[in-house]
Amino acid sequence: MTEPLWEDDERPRVGAMGPVKVRVPAKINLHLGVGDLRPDGYHEVTTVYHAIGIFDELTARPADGLALTMDGEGAGELALDDSNLVIRAVKVLAAATGRDPHARLHLRKQIPLAAGLAGGSADAAAALAACDALWGTGLSREDLASLAGRLGSDVPFLVLGGTALGTGRGEAVSPVLAPGNAWHWTIAVAEGGLSTPEVYRELDRLRAAGEAPAAAGSTDEILAALRQRDAAVLAKSLVNDLEPAALAMRPALRSTLAAGVAAGALAGVVSGSGPTCAFLCRDADGADLVAEALAAGGECRWARTATGPVPGARLV
Ligand code: C5P
């Protein structure tokens, strides 16, 4: 967590003329154990986050005010005002470092909205990294991760990237030390989103009715599976407590999950609060076949392959 954002000789200086470009990945959860609802409205979680190679890109230029434009996934649907996590991130960084929140930002989105891939959180992480570089504030990754926690539970992980353990409401992250291995995924993005708070509420309702299991156990099994570097072993350990809730709200996802496995995936799991499904595959060719089958079968809006882990928000 103390790794700097730049080698010393690349660190932008105060007043850098920009543009500064940051690339940030999507995330899936290899393990998402959801515990009790806390008094602050969040659930206690134990999760293993995993950053995958589907990226948003944020470009920041110097300006006399603050402006955000975007293109790609969700353009035209996402408010670009103070409710946008990018704008909130810029303001949080400015307040914490005594700067004016000035930047002209352009967001190029590939990560779909409300998909369970933490796209909004990723963009907030990118905004912190981009404005830190643009303004020359030079915060450490640890400092940025701590500001990130104020913006959303998943934002600190998107600053860090890789594979990491998340506790608390997800904001307390620590890297998982696993041997370098590229895991091959197919990501199937559904038509329309799901609201994260509603999915958590549905899980509470299902549990109260005795229709969903209690919190998944420890992360020991998934962490051991990551160390074994065997996709078939990892496939057996994927778990997401939010999956029954997402399936109750979007029953068609059952057919998507079954179709991915029928096409050769080792396992399929709803990503975070859904409705995206993530399929672990044996290799790149296997992932291609699953993506083709899901797209051809009309099981999703789009499907593509991605490998993980990849780094968090980084200057490019
Ligand atoms: O942290 P973030 O703003 O992304 O969370 C969005 C919503 O998801 C929260 O307002 C809460 O309803 C739900 N949530 C939760 N427990 C968590 C994380 C999120 O209940 N650990």
py3Dmol code that shows the C-alpha trace and the ligand (Angstrom):
import py3Dmol

protein = """\
ATOM      1  CA  MET A   1       0.000   0.000   0.000  1.00  0.00           C
ATOM      2  CA  THR A   2       2.970   2.353   0.294  1.00  0.00           C
ATOM      3  CA  GLU A   3       4.032   1.896  -3.325  1.00  0.00           C
ATOM      4  CA  PRO A   4       4.279   5.364  -4.934  1.00  0.00           C
ATOM      5  CA  LEU A   5       2.218   6.202  -7.999  1.00  0.00           C
ATOM      6  CA  TRP A   6       5.352   7.081  -9.966  1.00  0.00           C
ATOM      7  CA  GLU A   7       9.029   6.412 -10.130  1.00  0.00           C
ATOM      8  CA  ASP A   8      10.653   9.620  -8.817  1.00  0.00           C
ATOM      9  CA  ASP A   9      11.786  10.844 -12.226  1.00  0.00           C
ATOM     10  CA  GLU A  10       8.298  10.545 -13.732  1.00  0.00           C
ATOM     11  CA  ARG A  11       6.442  12.300 -10.926  1.00  0.00           C
ATOM     12  CA  PRO A  12       4.592  15.279 -12.450  1.00  0.00           C
ATOM     13  CA  ARG A  13       5.471  18.622 -10.852  1.00  0.00           C
ATOM     14  CA  VAL A  14       3.035  21.190  -9.504  1.00  0.00           C
ATOM     15  CA  GLY A  15       1.517  23.031 -12.429  1.00  0.00           C
ATOM     16  CA  ALA A  16       2.089  20.176 -14.877  1.00  0.00           C
ATOM     17  CA  MET A  17       0.365  21.280 -18.066  1.00  0.00           C
ATOM     18  CA  GLY A  18      -1.300  17.932 -18.641  1.00  0.00           C
ATOM     19  CA  PRO A  19      -3.103  16.204 -20.053  1.00  0.00           C
ATOM     20  CA  VAL A  20      -2.829  13.430 -17.495  1.00  0.00           C
ATOM     21  CA  LYS A  21      -4.384  10.107 -18.450  1.00  0.00           C
ATOM     22  CA  VAL A  22      -5.310   7.389 -15.927  1.00  0.00           C
ATOM     23  CA  ARG A  23      -6.503   3.882 -16.693  1.00  0.00           C
ATOM     24  CA  VAL A  24      -8.572   2.026 -14.107  1.00  0.00           C
ATOM     25  CA  PRO A  25      -9.944  -1.541 -14.162  1.00  0.00           C
ATOM     26  CA  ALA A  26     -13.258  -3.162 -13.306  1.00  0.00           C
ATOM     27  CA  LYS A  27     -13.478  -5.555 -10.362  1.00  0.00           C
ATOM     28  CA  ILE A  28     -15.155  -8.827  -9.614  1.00  0.00           C
ATOM     29  CA  ASN A  29     -15.353 -10.569  -6.235  1.00  0.00           C
ATOM     30  CA  LEU A  30     -13.861 -14.050  -5.960  1.00  0.00           C
ATOM     31  CA  HIS A  31     -15.385 -14.343  -2.491  1.00  0.00           C
ATOM     32  CA  LEU A  32     -18.092 -12.055  -1.140  1.00  0.00           C
ATOM     33  CA  GLY A  33     -19.249 -12.929   2.344  1.00  0.00           C
ATOM     34  CA  VAL A  34     -21.978 -10.593   3.584  1.00  0.00           C
ATOM     35  CA  GLY A  35     -22.578 -10.377   7.322  1.00  0.00           C
ATOM     36  CA  ASP A  36     -24.935  -8.318   9.413  1.00  0.00           C
ATOM     37  CA  LEU A  37     -26.479  -4.983   8.599  1.00  0.00           C
ATOM     38  CA  ARG A  38     -24.666  -2.337  10.654  1.00  0.00           C
ATOM     39  CA  PRO A  39     -26.227   0.700  12.302  1.00  0.00           C
ATOM     40  CA  ASP A  40     -24.682   2.905   9.569  1.00  0.00           C
ATOM     41  CA  GLY A  41     -26.679   1.115   6.845  1.00  0.00           C
ATOM     42  CA  TYR A  42     -23.750  -0.914   5.487  1.00  0.00           C
ATOM     43  CA  HIS A  43     -23.198  -4.636   5.810  1.00  0.00           C
ATOM     44  CA  GLU A  44     -20.092  -6.110   7.307  1.00  0.00           C
ATOM     45  CA  VAL A  45     -18.332  -7.907   4.449  1.00  0.00           C
ATOM     46  CA  THR A  46     -15.358 -10.176   3.955  1.00  0.00           C
ATOM     47  CA  THR A  47     -14.381 -10.167   0.332  1.00  0.00           C
ATOM     48  CA  VAL A  48     -11.590 -11.061  -2.049  1.00  0.00           C
ATOM     49  CA  TYR A  49     -11.523  -8.431  -4.762  1.00  0.00           C
ATOM     50  CA  HIS A  50      -9.966  -9.148  -8.147  1.00  0.00           C
ATOM     51  CA  ALA A  51      -9.214  -6.464 -10.759  1.00  0.00           C
ATOM     52  CA  ILE A  52      -9.808  -7.522 -14.370  1.00  0.00           C
ATOM     53  CA  GLY A  53      -8.767  -6.074 -17.710  1.00  0.00           C
ATOM     54  CA  ILE A  54     -11.832  -4.067 -18.651  1.00  0.00           C
ATOM     55  CA  PHE A  55     -10.828  -0.438 -18.295  1.00  0.00           C
ATOM     56  CA  ASP A  56     -12.162   3.090 -18.047  1.00  0.00           C
ATOM     57  CA  GLU A  57      -9.835   5.936 -18.947  1.00  0.00           C
ATOM     58  CA  LEU A  58      -9.940   9.394 -17.390  1.00  0.00           C
ATOM     59  CA  THR A  59      -8.086  12.342 -18.934  1.00  0.00           C
ATOM     60  CA  ALA A  60      -7.517  15.444 -16.811  1.00  0.00           C
ATOM     61  CA  ARG A  61      -6.422  18.847 -18.132  1.00  0.00           C
ATOM     62  CA  PRO A  62      -5.740  22.112 -16.291  1.00  0.00           C
ATOM     63  CA  ALA A  63      -8.741  24.447 -16.143  1.00  0.00           C
ATOM     64  CA  ASP A  64     -10.142  27.423 -14.247  1.00  0.00           C
ATOM     65  CA  GLY A  65     -13.184  25.444 -13.092  1.00  0.00           C
ATOM     66  CA  LEU A  66     -14.412  21.871 -12.887  1.00  0.00           C
ATOM     67  CA  ALA A  67     -16.034  20.163 -15.881  1.00  0.00           C
ATOM     68  CA  LEU A  68     -16.688  16.534 -16.778  1.00  0.00           C
ATOM     69  CA  THR A  69     -17.582  15.006 -20.136  1.00  0.00           C
ATOM     70  CA  MET A  70     -17.830  11.343 -21.068  1.00  0.00           C
ATOM     71  CA  ASP A  71     -18.276   8.881 -23.892  1.00  0.00           C
ATOM     72  CA  GLY A  72     -18.746   5.130 -24.161  1.00  0.00           C
ATOM     73  CA  GLU A  73     -20.783   2.879 -21.837  1.00  0.00           C
ATOM     74  CA  GLY A  74     -23.568   4.799 -20.123  1.00  0.00           C
ATOM     75  CA  ALA A  75     -22.890   8.155 -21.827  1.00  0.00           C
ATOM     76  CA  GLY A  76     -26.089  10.171 -21.709  1.00  0.00           C
ATOM     77  CA  GLU A  77     -27.435   8.126 -18.775  1.00  0.00           C
ATOM     78  CA  LEU A  78     -24.986   9.202 -16.093  1.00  0.00           C
ATOM     79  CA  ALA A  79     -25.379  12.622 -14.433  1.00  0.00           C
ATOM     80  CA  LEU A  80     -22.226  14.709 -14.781  1.00  0.00           C
ATOM     81  CA  ASP A  81     -23.016  16.994 -11.841  1.00  0.00           C
ATOM     82  CA  ASP A  82     -22.092  16.866  -8.144  1.00  0.00           C
ATOM     83  CA  SER A  83     -23.820  13.492  -7.789  1.00  0.00           C
ATOM     84  CA  ASN A  84     -21.168  11.931 -10.056  1.00  0.00           C
ATOM     85  CA  LEU A  85     -18.490  10.095  -8.072  1.00  0.00           C
ATOM     86  CA  VAL A  86     -15.755  11.604 -10.270  1.00  0.00           C
ATOM     87  CA  ILE A  87     -16.765  15.144  -9.293  1.00  0.00           C
ATOM     88  CA  ARG A  88     -17.067  14.099  -5.654  1.00  0.00           C
ATOM     89  CA  ALA A  89     -13.592  12.544  -5.775  1.00  0.00           C
ATOM     90  CA  VAL A  90     -12.055  15.722  -7.202  1.00  0.00           C
ATOM     91  CA  LYS A  91     -13.654  17.773  -4.435  1.00  0.00           C
ATOM     92  CA  VAL A  92     -12.549  15.377  -1.694  1.00  0.00           C
ATOM     93  CA  LEU A  93      -8.948  15.470  -2.952  1.00  0.00           C
ATOM     94  CA  ALA A  94      -9.035  19.277  -3.305  1.00  0.00           C
ATOM     95  CA  ALA A  95     -10.387  19.746   0.228  1.00  0.00           C
ATOM     96  CA  ALA A  96      -7.839  17.322   1.695  1.00  0.00           C
ATOM     97  CA  THR A  97      -4.887  19.005  -0.025  1.00  0.00           C
ATOM     98  CA  GLY A  98      -5.953  22.663   0.092  1.00  0.00           C
ATOM     99  CA  ARG A  99      -6.299  23.002  -3.701  1.00  0.00           C
ATOM    100  CA  ASP A 100      -8.977  24.510  -5.885  1.00  0.00           C
ATOM    101  CA  PRO A 101     -11.037  21.672  -7.409  1.00  0.00           C
ATOM    102  CA  HIS A 102     -10.074  22.724 -10.914  1.00  0.00           C
ATOM    103  CA  ALA A 103      -9.756  20.311 -13.820  1.00  0.00           C
ATOM    104  CA  ARG A 104     -11.253  19.582 -17.197  1.00  0.00           C
ATOM    105  CA  LEU A 105     -12.017  15.867 -17.189  1.00  0.00           C
ATOM    106  CA  HIS A 106     -13.019  13.442 -19.887  1.00  0.00           C
ATOM    107  CA  LEU A 107     -14.129   9.920 -19.044  1.00  0.00           C
ATOM    108  CA  ARG A 108     -14.000   7.166 -21.652  1.00  0.00           C
ATOM    109  CA  LYS A 109     -16.086   4.316 -20.287  1.00  0.00           C
ATOM    110  CA  GLN A 110     -16.004   0.626 -21.106  1.00  0.00           C
ATOM    111  CA  ILE A 111     -17.160  -0.562 -17.671  1.00  0.00           C
ATOM    112  CA  PRO A 112     -20.969  -0.675 -17.707  1.00  0.00           C
ATOM    113  CA  LEU A 113     -23.090   1.159 -15.123  1.00  0.00           C
ATOM    114  CA  ALA A 114     -24.833  -0.558 -12.193  1.00  0.00           C
ATOM    115  CA  ALA A 115     -23.375  -3.872 -13.347  1.00  0.00           C
ATOM    116  CA  GLY A 116     -21.653  -5.165 -10.212  1.00  0.00           C
ATOM    117  CA  LEU A 117     -18.241  -4.327 -11.688  1.00  0.00           C
ATOM    118  CA  ALA A 118     -17.673  -1.188  -9.570  1.00  0.00           C
ATOM    119  CA  GLY A 119     -17.455   1.102 -12.601  1.00  0.00           C
ATOM    120  CA  GLY A 120     -18.439   4.232 -10.665  1.00  0.00           C
ATOM    121  CA  SER A 121     -15.976   3.391  -7.903  1.00  0.00           C
ATOM    122  CA  ALA A 122     -13.276   2.816 -10.523  1.00  0.00           C
ATOM    123  CA  ASP A 123     -13.903   6.262 -11.988  1.00  0.00           C
ATOM    124  CA  ALA A 124     -13.624   7.840  -8.547  1.00  0.00           C
ATOM    125  CA  ALA A 125     -10.281   6.079  -8.015  1.00  0.00           C
ATOM    126  CA  ALA A 126      -9.145   7.334 -11.434  1.00  0.00           C
ATOM    127  CA  ALA A 127     -10.163  10.887 -10.547  1.00  0.00           C
ATOM    128  CA  LEU A 128      -8.102  10.796  -7.347  1.00  0.00           C
ATOM    129  CA  ALA A 129      -5.039   9.503  -9.208  1.00  0.00           C
ATOM    130  CA  ALA A 130      -5.481  11.910 -12.145  1.00  0.00           C
ATOM    131  CA  CYS A 131      -5.935  15.083 -10.092  1.00  0.00           C
ATOM    132  CA  ASP A 132      -3.129  14.072  -7.743  1.00  0.00           C
ATOM    133  CA  ALA A 133      -0.884  14.002 -10.822  1.00  0.00           C
ATOM    134  CA  LEU A 134      -2.361  17.111 -12.451  1.00  0.00           C
ATOM    135  CA  TRP A 135      -2.011  19.206  -9.318  1.00  0.00           C
ATOM    136  CA  GLY A 136       1.302  17.659  -8.245  1.00  0.00           C
ATOM    137  CA  THR A 137      -0.052  16.871  -4.791  1.00  0.00           C
ATOM    138  CA  GLY A 138       2.080  13.701  -4.723  1.00  0.00           C
ATOM    139  CA  LEU A 139       0.027  11.630  -2.292  1.00  0.00           C
ATOM    140  CA  SER A 140       1.076   8.047  -1.660  1.00  0.00           C
ATOM    141  CA  ARG A 141      -1.174   5.237  -2.790  1.00  0.00           C
ATOM    142  CA  GLU A 142      -1.970   4.685   0.890  1.00  0.00           C
ATOM    143  CA  ASP A 143      -3.119   8.322   1.283  1.00  0.00           C
ATOM    144  CA  LEU A 144      -5.244   8.051  -1.844  1.00  0.00           C
ATOM    145  CA  ALA A 145      -6.778   4.780  -0.622  1.00  0.00           C
ATOM    146  CA  SER A 146      -7.720   6.415   2.646  1.00  0.00           C
ATOM    147  CA  LEU A 147      -9.460   9.334   0.849  1.00  0.00           C
ATOM    148  CA  ALA A 148     -11.043   6.739  -1.446  1.00  0.00           C
ATOM    149  CA  GLY A 149     -12.812   5.084   1.488  1.00  0.00           C
ATOM    150  CA  ARG A 150     -14.886   8.250   1.942  1.00  0.00           C
ATOM    151  CA  LEU A 151     -16.205   7.931  -1.607  1.00  0.00           C
ATOM    152  CA  GLY A 152     -17.418   4.328  -1.557  1.00  0.00           C
ATOM    153  CA  SER A 153     -16.686   0.898  -0.170  1.00  0.00           C
ATOM    154  CA  ASP A 154     -14.984  -0.381  -3.348  1.00  0.00           C
ATOM    155  CA  VAL A 155     -12.969   2.751  -4.204  1.00  0.00           C
ATOM    156  CA  PRO A 156      -9.859   1.927  -2.090  1.00  0.00           C
ATOM    157  CA  PHE A 157      -9.557  -1.408  -3.890  1.00  0.00           C
ATOM    158  CA  LEU A 158      -9.671   0.290  -7.294  1.00  0.00           C
ATOM    159  CA  VAL A 159      -6.738   2.498  -6.205  1.00  0.00           C
ATOM    160  CA  LEU A 160      -4.816  -0.632  -5.250  1.00  0.00           C
ATOM    161  CA  GLY A 161      -5.889  -3.218  -7.865  1.00  0.00           C
ATOM    162  CA  GLY A 162      -4.550  -6.759  -8.151  1.00  0.00           C
ATOM    163  CA  THR A 163      -6.211  -9.259  -5.834  1.00  0.00           C
ATOM    164  CA  ALA A 164      -6.940  -8.021  -2.326  1.00  0.00           C
ATOM    165  CA  LEU A 165      -8.779  -8.878   0.836  1.00  0.00           C
ATOM    166  CA  GLY A 166     -11.478  -6.386   1.798  1.00  0.00           C
ATOM    167  CA  THR A 167     -13.035  -6.143   5.255  1.00  0.00           C
ATOM    168  CA  GLY A 168     -15.244  -3.706   7.160  1.00  0.00           C
ATOM    169  CA  ARG A 169     -17.738  -2.491   4.547  1.00  0.00           C
ATOM    170  CA  GLY A 170     -15.102  -3.454   1.944  1.00  0.00           C
ATOM    171  CA  GLU A 171     -13.009  -0.304   2.293  1.00  0.00           C
ATOM    172  CA  ALA A 172     -10.218  -1.825   4.424  1.00  0.00           C
ATOM    173  CA  VAL A 173      -8.044  -3.526   1.814  1.00  0.00           C
ATOM    174  CA  SER A 174      -4.818  -5.457   1.932  1.00  0.00           C
ATOM    175  CA  PRO A 175      -3.096  -7.114  -1.025  1.00  0.00           C
ATOM    176  CA  VAL A 176      -3.286 -10.869  -1.365  1.00  0.00           C
ATOM    177  CA  LEU A 177       0.134 -12.310  -2.011  1.00  0.00           C
ATOM    178  CA  ALA A 178      -0.466 -14.984  -4.606  1.00  0.00           C
ATOM    179  CA  PRO A 179       1.945 -16.332  -7.214  1.00  0.00           C
ATOM    180  CA  GLY A 180       1.850 -14.408 -10.479  1.00  0.00           C
ATOM    181  CA  ASN A 181      -0.838 -16.112 -12.490  1.00  0.00           C
ATOM    182  CA  ALA A 182      -3.231 -14.820 -15.125  1.00  0.00           C
ATOM    183  CA  TRP A 183      -6.771 -16.096 -14.644  1.00  0.00           C
ATOM    184  CA  HIS A 184      -9.001 -16.164 -17.705  1.00  0.00           C
ATOM    185  CA  TRP A 185     -12.517 -14.801 -17.385  1.00  0.00           C
ATOM    186  CA  THR A 186     -15.515 -14.266 -19.579  1.00  0.00           C
ATOM    187  CA  ILE A 187     -17.625 -11.355 -18.469  1.00  0.00           C
ATOM    188  CA  ALA A 188     -21.288 -11.326 -19.505  1.00  0.00           C
ATOM    189  CA  VAL A 189     -22.995  -7.961 -19.122  1.00  0.00           C
ATOM    190  CA  ALA A 190     -26.776  -8.077 -18.837  1.00  0.00           C
ATOM    191  CA  GLU A 191     -29.299  -5.676 -20.285  1.00  0.00           C
ATOM    192  CA  GLY A 192     -30.078  -3.049 -17.601  1.00  0.00           C
ATOM    193  CA  GLY A 193     -28.494  -2.641 -14.175  1.00  0.00           C
ATOM    194  CA  LEU A 194     -29.278  -3.638 -10.598  1.00  0.00           C
ATOM    195  CA  SER A 195     -29.199  -1.204  -7.690  1.00  0.00           C
ATOM    196  CA  THR A 196     -26.609  -2.274  -5.102  1.00  0.00           C
ATOM    197  CA  PRO A 197     -28.634  -1.080  -2.056  1.00  0.00           C
ATOM    198  CA  GLU A 198     -31.690  -2.940  -3.377  1.00  0.00           C
ATOM    199  CA  VAL A 199     -29.721  -6.170  -3.818  1.00  0.00           C
ATOM    200  CA  TYR A 200     -28.394  -5.923  -0.245  1.00  0.00           C
ATOM    201  CA  ARG A 201     -31.961  -5.283   0.987  1.00  0.00           C
ATOM    202  CA  GLU A 202     -33.220  -8.305  -0.949  1.00  0.00           C
ATOM    203  CA  LEU A 203     -30.558 -10.467   0.714  1.00  0.00           C
ATOM    204  CA  ASP A 204     -31.693  -9.248   4.156  1.00  0.00           C
ATOM    205  CA  ARG A 205     -35.281 -10.063   3.209  1.00  0.00           C
ATOM    206  CA  LEU A 206     -34.388 -13.557   1.927  1.00  0.00           C
ATOM    207  CA  ARG A 207     -32.385 -14.285   5.067  1.00  0.00           C
ATOM    208  CA  ALA A 208     -35.176 -13.089   7.346  1.00  0.00           C
ATOM    209  CA  ALA A 209     -37.496 -15.464   5.464  1.00  0.00           C
ATOM    210  CA  GLY A 210     -34.994 -18.315   5.806  1.00  0.00           C
ATOM    211  CA  GLU A 211     -34.534 -18.395   2.021  1.00  0.00           C
ATOM    212  CA  ALA A 212     -30.833 -17.501   1.805  1.00  0.00           C
ATOM    213  CA  PRO A 213     -27.904 -18.970   3.716  1.00  0.00           C
ATOM    214  CA  ALA A 214     -26.007 -17.108   6.433  1.00  0.00           C
ATOM    215  CA  ALA A 215     -22.688 -15.431   5.616  1.00  0.00           C
ATOM    216  CA  ALA A 216     -20.132 -17.481   3.696  1.00  0.00           C
ATOM    217  CA  GLY A 217     -17.308 -18.725   5.881  1.00  0.00           C
ATOM    218  CA  SER A 218     -13.707 -17.624   5.923  1.00  0.00           C
ATOM    219  CA  THR A 219     -11.606 -16.738   2.910  1.00  0.00           C
ATOM    220  CA  ASP A 220      -9.090 -19.520   3.692  1.00  0.00           C
ATOM    221  CA  GLU A 221     -10.346 -21.751   0.905  1.00  0.00           C
ATOM    222  CA  ILE A 222     -10.231 -19.126  -1.840  1.00  0.00           C
ATOM    223  CA  LEU A 223      -6.807 -17.864  -0.715  1.00  0.00           C
ATOM    224  CA  ALA A 224      -5.441 -21.424  -0.772  1.00  0.00           C
ATOM    225  CA  ALA A 225      -6.999 -21.948  -4.211  1.00  0.00           C
ATOM    226  CA  LEU A 226      -5.297 -18.785  -5.530  1.00  0.00           C
ATOM    227  CA  ARG A 227      -1.947 -20.117  -4.364  1.00  0.00           C
ATOM    228  CA  GLN A 228      -2.482 -23.439  -6.153  1.00  0.00           C
ATOM    229  CA  ARG A 229      -2.672 -21.767  -9.587  1.00  0.00           C
ATOM    230  CA  ASP A 230      -5.198 -24.350 -10.737  1.00  0.00           C
ATOM    231  CA  ALA A 231      -8.301 -22.830 -12.321  1.00  0.00           C
ATOM    232  CA  ALA A 232     -10.381 -25.946 -11.595  1.00  0.00           C
ATOM    233  CA  VAL A 233      -9.609 -25.577  -7.875  1.00  0.00           C
ATOM    234  CA  LEU A 234     -10.312 -21.830  -7.888  1.00  0.00           C
ATOM    235  CA  ALA A 235     -13.595 -22.466  -9.724  1.00  0.00           C
ATOM    236  CA  LYS A 236     -14.866 -24.607  -6.832  1.00  0.00           C
ATOM    237  CA  SER A 237     -14.116 -21.868  -4.302  1.00  0.00           C
ATOM    238  CA  LEU A 238     -15.915 -18.892  -5.905  1.00  0.00           C
ATOM    239  CA  VAL A 239     -18.699 -17.648  -3.633  1.00  0.00           C
ATOM    240  CA  ASN A 240     -20.991 -14.643  -3.594  1.00  0.00           C
ATOM    241  CA  ASP A 241     -23.567 -14.196  -0.835  1.00  0.00           C
ATOM    242  CA  LEU A 242     -25.357 -11.566  -2.942  1.00  0.00           C
ATOM    243  CA  GLU A 243     -25.994 -14.069  -5.735  1.00  0.00           C
ATOM    244  CA  PRO A 244     -29.322 -15.458  -4.397  1.00  0.00           C
ATOM    245  CA  ALA A 245     -30.599 -11.879  -4.063  1.00  0.00           C
ATOM    246  CA  ALA A 246     -29.468 -10.905  -7.573  1.00  0.00           C
ATOM    247  CA  LEU A 247     -31.048 -14.100  -8.963  1.00  0.00           C
ATOM    248  CA  ALA A 248     -34.309 -13.420  -7.135  1.00  0.00           C
ATOM    249  CA  MET A 249     -34.418  -9.947  -8.687  1.00  0.00           C
ATOM    250  CA  ARG A 250     -33.244 -11.113 -12.122  1.00  0.00           C
ATOM    251  CA  PRO A 251     -34.242 -14.787 -12.608  1.00  0.00           C
ATOM    252  CA  ALA A 252     -32.935 -14.780 -16.208  1.00  0.00           C
ATOM    253  CA  LEU A 253     -29.394 -14.788 -14.816  1.00  0.00           C
ATOM    254  CA  ARG A 254     -29.842 -18.465 -13.903  1.00  0.00           C
ATOM    255  CA  SER A 255     -29.984 -19.286 -17.587  1.00  0.00           C
ATOM    256  CA  THR A 256     -26.916 -17.103 -18.290  1.00  0.00           C
ATOM    257  CA  LEU A 257     -24.927 -18.897 -15.576  1.00  0.00           C
ATOM    258  CA  ALA A 258     -25.990 -22.319 -16.896  1.00  0.00           C
ATOM    259  CA  ALA A 259     -25.210 -21.358 -20.508  1.00  0.00           C
ATOM    260  CA  GLY A 260     -21.674 -20.258 -19.625  1.00  0.00           C
ATOM    261  CA  VAL A 261     -20.950 -23.544 -17.872  1.00  0.00           C
ATOM    262  CA  ALA A 262     -22.532 -25.501 -20.737  1.00  0.00           C
ATOM    263  CA  ALA A 263     -20.167 -23.648 -23.098  1.00  0.00           C
ATOM    264  CA  GLY A 264     -17.165 -24.891 -21.130  1.00  0.00           C
ATOM    265  CA  ALA A 265     -16.622 -22.435 -18.264  1.00  0.00           C
ATOM    266  CA  LEU A 266     -15.298 -24.043 -15.079  1.00  0.00           C
ATOM    267  CA  ALA A 267     -17.720 -21.967 -13.003  1.00  0.00           C
ATOM    268  CA  GLY A 268     -19.913 -18.916 -13.243  1.00  0.00           C
ATOM    269  CA  VAL A 269     -20.758 -16.456 -10.494  1.00  0.00           C
ATOM    270  CA  VAL A 270     -22.714 -13.227 -10.276  1.00  0.00           C
ATOM    271  CA  SER A 271     -20.244 -10.361  -9.955  1.00  0.00           C
ATOM    272  CA  GLY A 272     -20.808  -8.284  -6.796  1.00  0.00           C
ATOM    273  CA  SER A 273     -24.440  -7.127  -6.723  1.00  0.00           C
ATOM    274  CA  GLY A 274     -24.882  -8.120 -10.388  1.00  0.00           C
ATOM    275  CA  PRO A 275     -26.300  -8.433 -12.919  1.00  0.00           C
ATOM    276  CA  THR A 276     -22.954  -9.117 -14.631  1.00  0.00           C
ATOM    277  CA  CYS A 277     -21.885 -12.771 -14.550  1.00  0.00           C
ATOM    278  CA  ALA A 278     -18.200 -13.734 -14.414  1.00  0.00           C
ATOM    279  CA  PHE A 279     -17.091 -17.109 -15.756  1.00  0.00           C
ATOM    280  CA  LEU A 280     -13.741 -18.628 -14.862  1.00  0.00           C
ATOM    281  CA  CYS A 281     -12.257 -20.510 -17.818  1.00  0.00           C
ATOM    282  CA  ARG A 282      -9.325 -22.861 -18.186  1.00  0.00           C
ATOM    283  CA  ASP A 283      -7.445 -20.694 -20.689  1.00  0.00           C
ATOM    284  CA  ALA A 284      -7.797 -17.848 -23.198  1.00  0.00           C
ATOM    285  CA  ASP A 285      -9.279 -20.081 -25.918  1.00  0.00           C
ATOM    286  CA  GLY A 286     -11.840 -21.480 -23.499  1.00  0.00           C
ATOM    287  CA  ALA A 287     -12.838 -17.961 -22.480  1.00  0.00           C
ATOM    288  CA  ASP A 288     -13.263 -16.967 -26.150  1.00  0.00           C
ATOM    289  CA  LEU A 289     -15.596 -19.921 -26.739  1.00  0.00           C
ATOM    290  CA  VAL A 290     -17.724 -19.040 -23.706  1.00  0.00           C
ATOM    291  CA  ALA A 291     -17.970 -15.388 -24.801  1.00  0.00           C
ATOM    292  CA  GLU A 292     -18.998 -16.427 -28.325  1.00  0.00           C
ATOM    293  CA  ALA A 293     -21.606 -18.887 -27.040  1.00  0.00           C
ATOM    294  CA  LEU A 294     -23.148 -16.370 -24.625  1.00  0.00           C
ATOM    295  CA  ALA A 295     -23.328 -13.670 -27.277  1.00  0.00           C
ATOM    296  CA  ALA A 296     -24.706 -16.042 -29.924  1.00  0.00           C
ATOM    297  CA  GLY A 297     -27.312 -17.401 -27.480  1.00  0.00           C
ATOM    298  CA  GLY A 298     -28.575 -13.897 -26.679  1.00  0.00           C
ATOM    299  CA  GLU A 299     -27.809 -14.525 -23.009  1.00  0.00           C
ATOM    300  CA  CYS A 300     -26.463 -11.029 -22.400  1.00  0.00           C
ATOM    301  CA  ARG A 301     -26.061  -7.521 -23.841  1.00  0.00           C
ATOM    302  CA  TRP A 302     -22.401  -8.232 -24.498  1.00  0.00           C
ATOM    303  CA  ALA A 303     -19.768 -10.717 -23.436  1.00  0.00           C
ATOM    304  CA  ARG A 304     -16.015 -10.404 -23.610  1.00  0.00           C
ATOM    305  CA  THR A 305     -12.934 -11.981 -22.169  1.00  0.00           C
ATOM    306  CA  ALA A 306     -10.640 -10.382 -19.607  1.00  0.00           C
ATOM    307  CA  THR A 307      -7.688 -11.554 -17.564  1.00  0.00           C
ATOM    308  CA  GLY A 308      -6.927 -10.746 -13.962  1.00  0.00           C
ATOM    309  CA  PRO A 309      -5.344  -9.619 -11.815  1.00  0.00           C
ATOM    310  CA  VAL A 310      -4.384  -6.218 -13.255  1.00  0.00           C
ATOM    311  CA  PRO A 311      -3.147  -3.064 -11.441  1.00  0.00           C
ATOM    312  CA  GLY A 312      -5.497  -0.429 -10.024  1.00  0.00           C
ATOM    313  CA  ALA A 313      -5.737   3.221 -11.181  1.00  0.00           C
ATOM    314  CA  ARG A 314      -2.462   4.047 -12.982  1.00  0.00           C
ATOM    315  CA  LEU A 315      -1.096   6.858 -15.134  1.00  0.00           C
ATOM    316  CA  VAL A 316      -0.648   5.840 -18.770  1.00  0.00           C
TER     317      VAL A 316
END
"""
ligand_1 = """\
21
C5P
O -20.124 2.082 -0.502
P -21.089 2.309 -1.608
O -21.561 3.733 -1.668
O -20.588 1.839 -2.943
O -22.345 1.418 -1.279
C -23.580 1.567 -1.949
C -24.684 0.951 -1.130
O -24.540 -0.471 -1.086
C -24.720 1.366 0.324
O -25.438 2.566 0.491
C -25.416 0.194 0.984
O -26.804 0.248 0.787
C -24.908 -0.982 0.183
N -23.737 -1.596 0.825
C -23.909 -2.357 1.969
N -22.819 -2.908 2.579
C -21.584 -2.764 2.059
C -21.376 -2.018 0.895
C -22.485 -1.439 0.294
O -25.051 -2.517 2.455
N -20.542 -3.334 2.676
"""
view = py3Dmol.view(width=600, height=400)
view.addModel(protein, "pdb")
view.setStyle({"model": 0}, {"cartoon": {"style": "trace"}})
view.addModel(ligand_1, "xyz")
view.setStyle({"model": 1}, {"stick": {}})
view.zoomTo()
view.show()
